[in-house]
Amino acid sequence: MDNIDINDLPDDGPVVLIDADSLLYFEMGKPTLEEAIEGIDQRILTMLNINNTCNFAGFLTIGKCFRYAAAKTKNYKYNRKHGSKPIIFYALKEYLQQHWNFIYISELEADDLVAVYADKYGGDTVICSPDKDVIHQVPGIHFNYRTAEHVDTPPESAETFLWKQMLMGDSTDGIQGIPKVGEKTANKWLKEVNITEMPMFTLEKYLEKFGISEGITKFAETFKLIYILKSKEDVLREADIELPELVVNNVKLLNKEQWQ
């Protein structure tokens, strides 16, 4: 990864909205905190450089979001390893908040925050995340900072991906869909359904498998776990909080000591 000079960045540009959770995992294995911080700095500057901007807002996941209380069938992300992380991981979280003005809202995940603020900001934004759920379920321009690729996700594709996940579940987060329904089956079913009919079609599949009472309950639970919040109305409904206004940072106005 080539080092980026902050002075080479433009004075304006789109706002990059950074889901920082994966950044921490990319850098927490470095031998020293200083090396990890340098890696974090360069990864963020690279995102700004590639997207031709100096404007950004960054988001972290800290605490247990509303999905943990919503999960009744099995614990949310029950299949993840929950062992202790290296001290560098927590030091980097603190560093991103203090030196890069990254924020968190304990009721929400960083996934939700980048999506909601992209909608709430209403301007020229690029969502920076390697998370497949964010890239494929949230409409807009994305930058996958793992592969250094841009992805343009149209609203129709995002909607279809949501209902595909509802049918098949998400093994990464330990979310169950309809048993024995995989990606191939879900794609085949949805290919034959008009996009406006996908919610009812999916509900009917749940009712066929689980019966009316259990089917409605499982459908509602799975939706809460799968659906990435995308508007302030979503946040009010699921987390019962009012979002603060988006604060856009200009990297050239940050504390210059960290670049020396």
C-alpha positions as CSV (number, residue, x, y, z in Angstrom):
1,M,0.0,0.0,0.0
2,D,1.6,3.3,-1.1
3,N,1.8,6.1,1.4
4,I,-0.5,9.0,0.7
5,D,0.5,12.5,1.4
6,I,-2.4,14.5,2.8
7,N,-1.3,17.6,0.8
8,D,-2.0,15.6,-2.4
9,L,-5.7,15.2,-1.6
10,P,-8.2,17.6,-3.2
11,D,-9.8,20.4,-1.1
12,D,-13.3,19.1,-1.6
13,G,-15.2,16.1,-3.0
14,P,-17.8,13.5,-2.0
15,V,-18.3,12.4,1.6
16,V,-16.9,8.9,2.2
17,L,-18.8,7.1,5.0
18,I,-16.5,4.6,6.5
19,D,-17.6,1.4,8.2
20,A,-14.5,1.0,10.4
21,D,-15.1,-2.4,12.0
22,S,-13.1,-4.4,9.4
23,L,-10.2,-1.8,9.6
24,L,-9.6,-2.8,13.2
25,Y,-9.3,-6.5,12.3
26,F,-7.0,-5.7,9.4
27,E,-4.5,-3.9,11.7
28,M,-4.9,-5.4,15.1
29,G,-2.3,-8.1,14.3
30,K,0.5,-5.6,13.8
31,P,3.5,-6.1,16.2
32,T,3.2,-2.6,17.8
33,L,0.5,0.0,18.3
34,E,2.5,2.5,16.3
35,E,2.6,0.2,13.3
36,A,-1.2,-0.5,13.6
37,I,-1.9,3.3,13.8
38,E,0.2,3.9,10.7
39,G,-1.7,1.2,8.9
40,I,-5.0,2.7,9.9
41,D,-4.0,6.2,8.9
42,Q,-2.8,5.0,5.5
43,R,-5.9,2.9,4.8
44,I,-8.2,5.9,5.5
45,L,-6.0,8.2,3.4
46,T,-6.0,5.7,0.6
47,M,-9.9,5.6,0.7
48,L,-9.9,9.4,0.5
49,N,-7.4,9.5,-2.3
50,I,-9.1,6.8,-4.5
51,N,-12.4,8.6,-4.0
52,N,-10.8,12.0,-4.8
53,T,-11.9,13.7,-1.6
54,C,-10.9,15.1,1.7
55,N,-14.3,14.7,3.3
56,F,-15.3,11.8,5.5
57,A,-17.3,10.5,8.5
58,G,-16.4,7.3,10.2
59,F,-18.4,4.8,12.3
60,L,-17.7,2.0,14.8
61,T,-19.8,-0.7,16.4
62,I,-19.4,-0.6,20.2
63,G,-21.8,-2.4,22.5
64,K,-24.7,-4.7,21.7
65,C,-27.1,-3.3,19.1
66,F,-30.9,-3.8,19.1
67,R,-30.6,-7.1,17.2
68,Y,-29.3,-9.0,20.2
69,A,-32.6,-8.4,22.0
70,A,-34.6,-9.2,18.8
71,A,-32.9,-12.6,18.4
72,K,-35.2,-15.2,20.0
73,T,-34.5,-18.4,18.0
74,K,-30.7,-18.2,18.5
75,N,-28.4,-15.6,19.9
76,Y,-27.4,-13.0,17.3
77,K,-24.0,-13.9,15.8
78,Y,-23.9,-17.0,18.1
79,N,-21.5,-18.7,15.7
80,R,-18.8,-16.0,16.0
81,K,-15.8,-16.5,18.2
82,H,-16.1,-14.2,21.2
83,G,-12.7,-14.6,22.8
84,S,-10.7,-11.7,24.1
85,K,-9.1,-9.5,21.5
86,P,-5.6,-8.0,21.6
87,I,-5.1,-4.7,23.4
88,I,-4.2,-3.1,20.1
89,F,-7.8,-3.7,18.9
90,Y,-9.3,-1.6,21.7
91,A,-6.5,1.0,21.5
92,L,-7.3,1.5,17.8
93,K,-11.0,2.0,18.6
94,E,-10.0,4.8,21.0
95,Y,-7.6,6.2,18.4
96,L,-10.2,6.4,15.7
97,Q,-12.5,8.3,18.0
98,Q,-9.9,10.7,19.4
99,H,-7.9,11.4,16.2
100,W,-10.3,10.8,13.4
101,N,-13.6,11.8,15.1
102,F,-15.2,8.4,14.3
103,I,-18.4,7.9,16.2
104,Y,-20.7,5.1,17.5
105,I,-24.2,4.7,18.7
106,S,-24.5,1.7,21.0
107,E,-28.0,0.7,19.8
108,L,-26.8,0.5,16.1
109,E,-24.0,-1.3,14.1
110,A,-21.6,0.6,11.9
111,D,-23.5,-1.1,9.0
112,D,-26.7,0.7,9.9
113,L,-24.9,4.0,10.5
114,V,-23.2,4.2,7.0
115,A,-26.5,3.3,5.4
116,V,-28.7,5.7,7.4
117,Y,-26.3,8.6,7.0
118,A,-26.0,8.0,3.3
119,D,-29.7,8.5,3.1
120,K,-29.9,11.3,5.7
121,Y,-27.1,13.3,4.2
122,G,-28.7,13.3,0.7
123,G,-25.6,14.5,-1.0
124,D,-22.7,13.0,-2.9
125,T,-21.6,10.0,-0.7
126,V,-19.5,6.9,-1.1
127,I,-20.0,4.0,1.4
128,C,-16.7,2.4,2.3
129,S,-17.1,-1.1,3.6
130,P,-16.0,-4.6,2.7
131,D,-19.2,-6.1,4.2
132,K,-21.2,-8.0,1.6
133,D,-24.5,-7.1,3.4
134,V,-23.8,-3.4,3.1
135,I,-22.5,-3.6,-0.4
136,H,-25.4,-5.6,-1.8
137,Q,-28.3,-4.5,0.5
138,V,-27.8,-0.7,0.6
139,P,-28.4,1.2,-2.7
140,G,-25.7,3.6,-3.8
141,I,-22.0,3.9,-4.6
142,H,-19.7,1.6,-2.6
143,F,-16.0,1.3,-2.2
144,N,-14.9,-2.2,-1.0
145,Y,-11.6,-1.3,0.9
146,R,-10.7,-5.0,1.0
147,T,-10.6,-5.4,-2.8
148,A,-10.2,-1.7,-3.7
149,E,-13.2,-2.0,-6.0
150,H,-16.2,0.3,-6.6
151,V,-19.7,-1.2,-6.7
152,D,-22.8,0.7,-7.8
153,T,-25.8,-1.0,-6.2
154,P,-29.2,0.0,-7.8
155,P,-32.3,0.0,-5.6
156,E,-33.8,-3.0,-7.4
157,S,-30.7,-5.1,-6.8
158,A,-30.6,-4.1,-3.1
159,E,-34.2,-5.0,-2.6
160,T,-33.8,-8.4,-4.3
161,F,-30.7,-9.2,-2.2
162,L,-32.7,-8.4,1.0
163,W,-35.4,-10.9,0.2
164,K,-32.8,-13.5,-1.0
165,Q,-31.2,-13.2,2.5
166,M,-34.6,-13.5,4.1
167,L,-35.2,-16.8,2.3
168,M,-31.8,-18.3,2.8
169,G,-30.6,-16.6,6.0
170,D,-27.1,-15.4,6.7
171,S,-24.7,-18.0,8.0
172,T,-22.0,-15.3,8.7
173,D,-24.2,-13.7,11.4
174,G,-25.8,-16.9,12.5
175,I,-29.2,-16.0,11.1
176,Q,-31.5,-18.8,10.0
177,G,-33.8,-18.4,7.0
178,I,-36.0,-21.2,5.7
179,P,-34.4,-24.6,6.3
180,K,-32.8,-26.2,3.2
181,V,-33.2,-23.0,1.1
182,G,-29.8,-22.0,-0.3
183,E,-28.7,-19.3,-2.7
184,K,-29.5,-21.3,-5.8
185,T,-33.1,-22.0,-4.7
186,A,-33.6,-18.4,-3.5
187,N,-32.3,-17.0,-6.8
188,K,-34.6,-19.3,-8.8
189,W,-37.7,-18.4,-6.8
190,L,-37.1,-14.6,-6.9
191,K,-36.3,-14.6,-10.6
192,E,-39.9,-15.5,-11.2
193,V,-41.3,-12.8,-8.9
194,N,-42.0,-9.1,-9.5
195,I,-39.9,-7.0,-7.1
196,T,-43.0,-5.5,-5.6
197,E,-44.3,-9.0,-4.8
198,M,-41.2,-10.2,-3.1
199,P,-42.2,-9.4,0.5
200,M,-45.5,-11.2,0.3
201,F,-43.9,-14.1,-1.6
202,T,-41.3,-14.5,1.1
203,L,-43.8,-14.4,3.9
204,E,-45.9,-17.0,2.1
205,K,-42.8,-19.3,2.0
206,Y,-42.4,-18.9,5.8
207,L,-46.0,-19.7,6.3
208,E,-45.8,-22.8,4.1
209,K,-42.8,-24.1,6.1
210,F,-43.7,-23.1,9.7
211,G,-47.4,-22.6,9.7
212,I,-49.3,-19.3,10.3
213,S,-48.4,-18.5,13.9
214,E,-44.7,-19.6,13.9
215,G,-44.2,-18.5,10.4
216,I,-45.2,-14.9,11.1
217,T,-43.1,-14.9,14.3
218,K,-40.0,-16.2,12.5
219,F,-40.5,-13.9,9.5
220,A,-40.6,-10.9,11.8
221,E,-37.6,-12.0,13.8
222,T,-35.5,-12.8,10.7
223,F,-36.4,-9.4,9.1
224,K,-35.2,-7.5,12.2
225,L,-31.9,-9.4,12.1
226,I,-31.3,-9.3,8.3
227,Y,-32.5,-5.8,7.4
228,I,-29.9,-3.0,7.5
229,L,-31.5,0.2,8.7
230,K,-31.6,2.8,5.9
231,S,-33.5,5.8,7.2
232,K,-34.1,7.9,10.4
233,E,-37.6,6.3,10.4
234,D,-36.0,2.8,10.5
235,V,-33.9,3.9,13.5
236,L,-36.9,5.3,15.4
237,R,-38.9,2.1,14.7
238,E,-36.1,-0.4,15.7
239,A,-34.0,1.5,18.2
240,D,-36.3,4.3,19.4
241,I,-33.6,7.0,19.1
242,E,-33.2,10.3,17.2
243,L,-30.0,10.4,15.2
244,P,-27.7,13.3,15.6
245,E,-26.9,15.3,12.5
246,L,-24.0,14.1,10.4
247,V,-20.7,15.8,11.1
248,V,-18.5,15.8,8.0
249,N,-14.8,16.0,8.7
250,N,-12.2,17.5,6.4
251,V,-9.0,15.5,6.8
252,K,-6.9,18.6,6.1
253,L,-8.4,20.3,9.2
254,L,-7.5,17.5,11.6
255,N,-4.6,17.8,14.0
256,K,-1.6,18.2,11.8
257,E,0.8,16.7,14.4
258,Q,-0.3,13.2,13.5
259,W,0.9,13.7,9.9
260,Q,4.4,14.9,10.9
